[in-house]
Amino acid sequence: MSVASPCINICRMSPETGWCEGCQRTIEEITRWSRTSDEDRRAILAAVAERREWMDAAVPAVERRA
């Protein structure tokens, strides 16, 4: 079974982080996704999880919704 994309159709690159504001992938990870292995996709998802944890710690949820 193929690893599902984390894309949530909010496709804007943050100038502060360089990550997509919807899925927290870099532009390189987004472009690589469709032609990479499931192993690499899992590595990308692990990086995304770390970025989300960092964002949660750095910016309170109330500020992100504003």
MMTF fields as JSON, N, C-alpha, C and O atoms, coordinates in Angstrom:
{
  "mmtfVersion": "1.0.0",
  "mmtfProducer": "UNKNOWN",
  "numBonds": 263,
  "numAtoms": 264,
  "numGroups": 66,
  "numChains": 1,
  "numModels": 1,
  "chainsPerModel": [1],
  "groupsPerChain": [66],
  "chainIdList": ["A"],
  "bondAtomList": [4, 2, 8, 6, 12, 10, 16, 14, 20, 18, 24, 22, 28, 26, 32, 30, 36, 34, 40, 38, 44, 42, 48, 46, 52, 50, 56, 54, 60, 58, 64, 62, 68, 66, 72, 70, 76, 74, 80, 78, 84, 82, 88, 86, 92, 90, 96, 94, 100, 98, 104, 102, 108, 106, 112, 110, 116, 114, 120, 118, 124, 122, 128, 126, 132, 130, 136, 134, 140, 138, 144, 142, 148, 146, 152, 150, 156, 154, 160, 158, 164, 162, 168, 166, 172, 170, 176, 174, 180, 178, 184, 182, 188, 186, 192, 190, 196, 194, 200, 198, 204, 202, 208, 206, 212, 210, 216, 214, 220, 218, 224, 222, 228, 226, 232, 230, 236, 234, 240, 238, 244, 242, 248, 246, 252, 250, 256, 254, 260, 258],
  "bondOrderList": [1, 1, 1, 1, 1, 1, 1, 1, 1, 1, 1, 1, 1, 1, 1, 1, 1, 1, 1, 1, 1, 1, 1, 1, 1, 1, 1, 1, 1, 1, 1, 1, 1, 1, 1, 1, 1, 1, 1, 1, 1, 1, 1, 1, 1, 1, 1, 1, 1, 1, 1, 1, 1, 1, 1, 1, 1, 1, 1, 1, 1, 1, 1, 1, 1],
  "groupList": [{"groupName": "MET", "atomNameList": ["N", "CA", "C", "O"], "elementList": ["N", "C", "C", "O"], "formalChargeList": [0, 0, 0, 0], "bondAtomList": [1, 0, 2, 1, 3, 2], "bondOrderList": [1, 1, 2], "singleLetterCode": "M", "chemCompType": "L-PEPTIDE LINKING"}, {"groupName": "SER", "atomNameList": ["N", "CA", "C", "O"], "elementList": ["N", "C", "C", "O"], "formalChargeList": [0, 0, 0, 0], "bondAtomList": [1, 0, 2, 1, 3, 2], "bondOrderList": [1, 1, 2], "singleLetterCode": "S", "chemCompType": "L-PEPTIDE LINKING"}, {"groupName": "VAL", "atomNameList": ["N", "CA", "C", "O"], "elementList": ["N", "C", "C", "O"], "formalChargeList": [0, 0, 0, 0], "bondAtomList": [1, 0, 2, 1, 3, 2], "bondOrderList": [1, 1, 2], "singleLetterCode": "V", "chemCompType": "L-PEPTIDE LINKING"}, {"groupName": "ALA", "atomNameList": ["N", "CA", "C", "O"], "elementList": ["N", "C", "C", "O"], "formalChargeList": [0, 0, 0, 0], "bondAtomList": [1, 0, 2, 1, 3, 2], "bondOrderList": [1, 1, 2], "singleLetterCode": "A", "chemCompType": "L-PEPTIDE LINKING"}, {"groupName": "PRO", "atomNameList": ["N", "CA", "C", "O"], "elementList": ["N", "C", "C", "O"], "formalChargeList": [0, 0, 0, 0], "bondAtomList": [1, 0, 2, 1, 3, 2], "bondOrderList": [1, 1, 2], "singleLetterCode": "P", "chemCompType": "L-PEPTIDE LINKING"}, {"groupName": "CYS", "atomNameList": ["N", "CA", "C", "O"], "elementList": ["N", "C", "C", "O"], "formalChargeList": [0, 0, 0, 0], "bondAtomList": [1, 0, 2, 1, 3, 2], "bondOrderList": [1, 1, 2], "singleLetterCode": "C", "chemCompType": "L-PEPTIDE LINKING"}, {"groupName": "ILE", "atomNameList": ["N", "CA", "C", "O"], "elementList": ["N", "C", "C", "O"], "formalChargeList": [0, 0, 0, 0], "bondAtomList": [1, 0, 2, 1, 3, 2], "bondOrderList": [1, 1, 2], "singleLetterCode": "I", "chemCompType": "L-PEPTIDE LINKING"}, {"groupName": "ASN", "atomNameList": ["N", "CA", "C", "O"], "elementList": ["N", "C", "C", "O"], "formalChargeList": [0, 0, 0, 0], "bondAtomList": [1, 0, 2, 1, 3, 2], "bondOrderList": [1, 1, 2], "singleLetterCode": "N", "chemCompType": "L-PEPTIDE LINKING"}, {"groupName": "ARG", "atomNameList": ["N", "CA", "C", "O"], "elementList": ["N", "C", "C", "O"], "formalChargeList": [0, 0, 0, 0], "bondAtomList": [1, 0, 2, 1, 3, 2], "bondOrderList": [1, 1, 2], "singleLetterCode": "R", "chemCompType": "L-PEPTIDE LINKING"}, {"groupName": "GLU", "atomNameList": ["N", "CA", "C", "O"], "elementList": ["N", "C", "C", "O"], "formalChargeList": [0, 0, 0, 0], "bondAtomList": [1, 0, 2, 1, 3, 2], "bondOrderList": [1, 1, 2], "singleLetterCode": "E", "chemCompType": "L-PEPTIDE LINKING"}, {"groupName": "THR", "atomNameList": ["N", "CA", "C", "O"], "elementList": ["N", "C", "C", "O"], "formalChargeList": [0, 0, 0, 0], "bondAtomList": [1, 0, 2, 1, 3, 2], "bondOrderList": [1, 1, 2], "singleLetterCode": "T", "chemCompType": "L-PEPTIDE LINKING"}, {"groupName": "GLY", "atomNameList": ["N", "CA", "C", "O"], "elementList": ["N", "C", "C", "O"], "formalChargeList": [0, 0, 0, 0], "bondAtomList": [1, 0, 2, 1, 3, 2], "bondOrderList": [1, 1, 2], "singleLetterCode": "G", "chemCompType": "PEPTIDE LINKING"}, {"groupName": "TRP", "atomNameList": ["N", "CA", "C", "O"], "elementList": ["N", "C", "C", "O"], "formalChargeList": [0, 0, 0, 0], "bondAtomList": [1, 0, 2, 1, 3, 2], "bondOrderList": [1, 1, 2], "singleLetterCode": "W", "chemCompType": "L-PEPTIDE LINKING"}, {"groupName": "GLN", "atomNameList": ["N", "CA", "C", "O"], "elementList": ["N", "C", "C", "O"], "formalChargeList": [0, 0, 0, 0], "bondAtomList": [1, 0, 2, 1, 3, 2], "bondOrderList": [1, 1, 2], "singleLetterCode": "Q", "chemCompType": "L-PEPTIDE LINKING"}, {"groupName": "ASP", "atomNameList": ["N", "CA", "C", "O"], "elementList": ["N", "C", "C", "O"], "formalChargeList": [0, 0, 0, 0], "bondAtomList": [1, 0, 2, 1, 3, 2], "bondOrderList": [1, 1, 2], "singleLetterCode": "D", "chemCompType": "L-PEPTIDE LINKING"}, {"groupName": "LEU", "atomNameList": ["N", "CA", "C", "O"], "elementList": ["N", "C", "C", "O"], "formalChargeList": [0, 0, 0, 0], "bondAtomList": [1, 0, 2, 1, 3, 2], "bondOrderList": [1, 1, 2], "singleLetterCode": "L", "chemCompType": "L-PEPTIDE LINKING"}],
  "groupTypeList": [0, 1, 2, 3, 1, 4, 5, 6, 7, 6, 5, 8, 0, 1, 4, 9, 10, 11, 12, 5, 9, 11, 5, 13, 8, 10, 6, 9, 9, 6, 10, 8, 12, 1, 8, 10, 1, 14, 9, 14, 8, 8, 3, 6, 15, 3, 3, 2, 3, 9, 8, 8, 9, 12, 0, 14, 3, 3, 2, 4, 3, 2, 9, 8, 8, 3],
  "groupIdList": [1, 2, 3, 4, 5, 6, 7, 8, 9, 10, 11, 12, 13, 14, 15, 16, 17, 18, 19, 20, 21, 22, 23, 24, 25, 26, 27, 28, 29, 30, 31, 32, 33, 34, 35, 36, 37, 38, 39, 40, 41, 42, 43, 44, 45, 46, 47, 48, 49, 50, 51, 52, 53, 54, 55, 56, 57, 58, 59, 60, 61, 62, 63, 64, 65, 66],
  "secStructList": [7, 7, 7, 7, 7, 7, 7, 7, 1, 7, 7, 7, 5, 7, 6, 6, 6, 1, 5, 5, 6, 6, 6, 7, 7, 5, 2, 2, 2, 2, 2, 2, 2, 6, 6, 1, 7, 2, 2, 2, 2, 2, 2, 2, 2, 2, 2, 2, 2, 2, 2, 2, 2, 2, 2, 2, 2, 2, 1, 7, 2, 2, 2, 2, 2, 7],
  "xCoordList": [0.841, 0.0, 0.883, 1.876, 0.527, 1.299, 1.032, -0.074, 2.043, 1.94, 1.194, 1.56, 0.153, -0.693, 0.018, 0.798, -0.267, 0.279, -0.326, -1.504, 0.473, -0.052, -0.749, -1.181, -0.857, -1.455, -2.904, -3.691, -3.235, -4.614, -5.187, -6.158, -4.586, -5.043, -5.016, -5.845, -4.059, -3.739, -2.298, -1.354, -2.147, -0.835, -0.255, -0.387, 0.39, 1.087, 2.414, 2.468, 3.477, 4.793, 5.03, 4.886, 5.39, 5.671, 7.037, 8.029, 7.105, 8.418, 9.303, 10.529, 8.674, 9.442, 10.128, 11.287, 9.432, 9.974, 10.425, 11.3, 9.852, 10.123, 9.299, 9.535, 8.317, 7.452, 6.075, 5.643, 5.386, 4.002, 3.192, 3.368, 2.319, 1.507, 0.466, -0.024, 0.122, -0.852, -0.25, -0.747, 0.82, 1.367, 2.755, 3.267, 3.368, 4.697, 5.822, 6.86, 5.613, 6.711, 7.437, 6.872, 8.698, 9.441, 9.011, 8.392, 9.329, 8.973, 9.675, 9.109, 10.888, 11.623, 10.919, 10.822, 10.434, 9.723, 8.404, 8.011, 7.726, 6.455, 6.688, 5.961, 7.679, 7.933, 8.458, 8.198, 9.185, 9.749, 8.703, 8.863, 7.645, 6.686, 6.161, 6.158, 5.73, 5.066, 6.001, 5.539, 7.292, 8.22, 9.201, 10.232, 8.878, 9.797, 9.229, 8.055, 10.071, 9.673, 8.846, 8.855, 8.14, 7.394, 8.33, 7.966, 9.516, 10.497, 10.851, 10.901, 11.094, 11.407, 10.188, 10.333, 9.004, 7.79, 7.636, 7.251, 7.935, 7.859, 8.886, 8.609, 10.05, 11.068, 10.581, 10.791, 9.939, 9.372, 8.298, 8.258, 7.431, 6.376, 6.957, 6.395, 8.066, 8.726, 9.246, 9.135, 9.808, 10.279, 9.109, 9.212, 7.995, 6.785, 6.295, 5.916, 6.297, 5.849, 6.732, 6.226, 8.034, 8.94, 8.659, 8.683, 8.394, 8.095, 6.808, 6.721, 5.812, 4.539, 4.721, 4.132, 5.527, 5.818, 6.513, 6.177, 7.478, 8.186, 7.213, 7.257, 6.339, 5.365, 4.431, 4.132, 3.968, 3.079, 3.758, 3.116, 5.044, 5.773, 6.105, 6.114, 6.376, 6.803, 5.651, 5.786, 4.53, 3.395, 2.138, 1.673, 1.572, 0.324, -0.776, -0.839, -1.634, -2.697, -3.59, -4.062, -3.825, -4.675, -4.073, -4.802, -2.752, -2.101, -2.155, -2.282, -2.061, -2.094, -3.455, -3.548, -4.522, -5.869, -6.199, -7.159, -5.438, -5.741, -5.5, -5.708],
  "yCoordList": [-1.18, 0.0, 1.239, 1.301, 2.207, 3.426, 4.377, 4.417, 5.132, 6.102, 7.334, 7.91, 7.729, 8.851, 10.184, 10.366, 11.095, 12.449, 13.206, 13.029, 14.049, 14.87, 16.147, 16.967, 16.311, 17.518, 17.675, 16.729, 18.91, 19.219, 20.355, 21.003, 20.589, 21.591, 23.019, 23.848, 23.293, 24.667, 24.856, 24.612, 25.286, 25.269, 26.679, 27.365, 27.086, 28.37, 28.13, 27.504, 28.627, 28.472, 29.631, 30.798, 29.294, 30.302, 30.918, 30.196, 32.239, 32.872, 32.75, 32.804, 32.586, 32.467, 31.108, 31.04, 30.038, 28.694, 28.021, 27.155, 28.397, 27.698, 26.444, 25.653, 26.246, 25.068, 25.452, 26.594, 24.485, 24.689, 24.919, 24.196, 25.907, 26.205, 25.123, 25.017, 24.327, 23.259, 21.958, 21.362, 21.506, 20.179, 20.209, 19.165, 21.368, 21.563, 20.839, 20.531, 20.571, 20.029, 21.177, 22.253, 20.936, 21.894, 21.737, 20.736, 22.707, 22.606, 21.398, 20.733, 21.118, 19.962, 18.662, 17.748, 18.572, 17.362, 17.193, 16.075, 18.301, 18.248, 17.758, 16.891, 18.297, 17.909, 16.48, 15.794, 16.024, 14.671, 13.606, 12.447, 13.981, 13.025, 12.014, 10.815, 12.453, 11.561, 10.539, 9.556, 10.757, 9.832, 9.165, 8.642, 9.183, 8.619, 7.341, 7.015, 6.643, 5.37, 5.609, 6.7, 4.574, 4.67, 4.904, 5.597, 4.338, 4.557, 6.045, 6.601, 6.678, 8.112, 8.922, 9.915, 8.512, 9.211, 9.154, 10.143, 8.009, 7.904, 8.826, 9.4, 8.966, 9.878, 11.335, 12.12, 11.679, 13.022, 13.247, 14.306, 12.262, 12.394, 12.539, 13.258, 11.869, 12.018, 13.443, 14.023, 14.002, 15.391, 16.347, 17.311, 16.08, 16.896, 16.848, 17.88, 15.682, 15.547, 16.382, 17.033, 16.364, 17.183, 18.667, 19.432, 19.082, 20.491, 20.924, 22.026, 20.046, 20.372, 20.495, 21.377, 19.625, 19.736, 21.056, 21.739, 21.411, 22.675, 23.846, 24.773, 23.797, 24.878, 24.969, 26.068, 23.835, 23.828, 24.441, 25.142, 24.183, 24.733, 26.214, 26.984, 26.61, 27.982, 28.967, 30.125, 28.518, 29.418, 28.812, 27.777, 29.437, 28.912, 28.796, 29.604, 27.797, 27.54, 28.756, 28.984, 29.524, 30.719, 31.703, 32.299, 31.878, 32.797, 32.274, 33.063, 30.942, 30.373, 30.56, 30.678, 30.591, 30.743, 32.184, 32.443, 33.112, 34.536, 34.971, 36.139],
  "zCoordList": [0.0, 0.0, 0.0, 0.725, -0.8, -0.93, 0.238, 0.776, 0.618, 1.702, 1.191, 0.167, 1.91, 1.495, 1.689, 2.624, 0.796, 0.87, 2.05, 2.361, 2.709, 3.792, 3.301, 4.111, 2.001, 1.43, 1.9, 1.873, 2.337, 2.74, 1.892, 2.284, 0.74, -0.226, 0.306, -0.068, 1.176, 1.569, 1.108, 1.86, -0.116, -0.765, -0.856, -1.87, 0.238, 0.299, 0.993, 2.052, 0.394, 1.005, 1.971, 1.607, 3.19, 4.207, 3.956, 3.853, 3.858, 3.67, 4.919, 4.824, 6.083, 7.322, 7.459, 7.87, 7.121, 7.32, 6.039, 6.076, 4.913, 3.658, 3.506, 2.593, 4.399, 4.368, 3.867, 4.019, 3.263, 2.881, 4.159, 5.14, 4.155, 5.336, 5.607, 6.731, 4.613, 4.803, 5.287, 6.242, 4.638, 4.956, 5.582, 5.985, 5.671, 6.259, 5.516, 6.102, 4.233, 3.427, 2.741, 2.54, 2.383, 1.575, 0.12, -0.239, -0.706, -2.128, -2.755, -3.622, -2.325, -2.853, -2.467, -3.286, -1.245, -0.803, -1.548, -1.883, -1.804, -2.539, -3.962, -4.446, -4.625, -6.018, -6.111, -7.1, -5.109, -5.097, -4.772, -5.157, -4.074, -3.514, -4.54, -4.262, -5.683, -6.646, -7.282, -7.862, -7.182, -7.836, -6.872, -7.294, -5.583, -4.608, -3.988, -4.166, -3.272, -2.655, -1.389, -0.82, -0.967, 0.285, 1.468, 2.417, 1.418, 2.489, 2.595, 3.692, 1.449, 1.442, 1.886, 2.6, 1.475, 1.901, 3.419, 4.043, 4.006, 5.462, 6.133, 7.186, 5.533, 6.064, 5.979, 6.903, 4.88, 4.731, 5.79, 6.416, 5.995, 7.0, 8.405, 9.231, 8.684, 9.984, 10.153, 11.233, 9.094, 9.146, 9.345, 10.103, 8.664, 8.807, 10.256, 10.811, 10.863, 12.257, 13.189, 14.104, 12.961, 13.768, 13.573, 14.538, 12.343, 12.071, 12.76, 13.3, 12.735, 13.39, 14.898, 15.523, 15.484, 16.92, 17.217, 18.184, 16.387, 16.56, 16.456, 17.265, 15.458, 15.287, 16.484, 16.951, 16.985, 18.144, 19.362, 20.144, 19.524, 20.659, 20.462, 21.423, 19.219, 18.927, 18.833, 19.23, 18.313, 18.061, 18.646, 18.167, 19.679, 20.249, 19.191, 18.265, 19.33, 18.365, 18.155, 17.042, 19.181, 19.055, 18.054, 17.26, 18.083, 17.15, 15.722, 14.786, 15.532, 14.175, 13.54, 12.318, 14.339, 13.791, 13.456, 12.729, 13.963, 13.756, 12.338, 12.007]
}
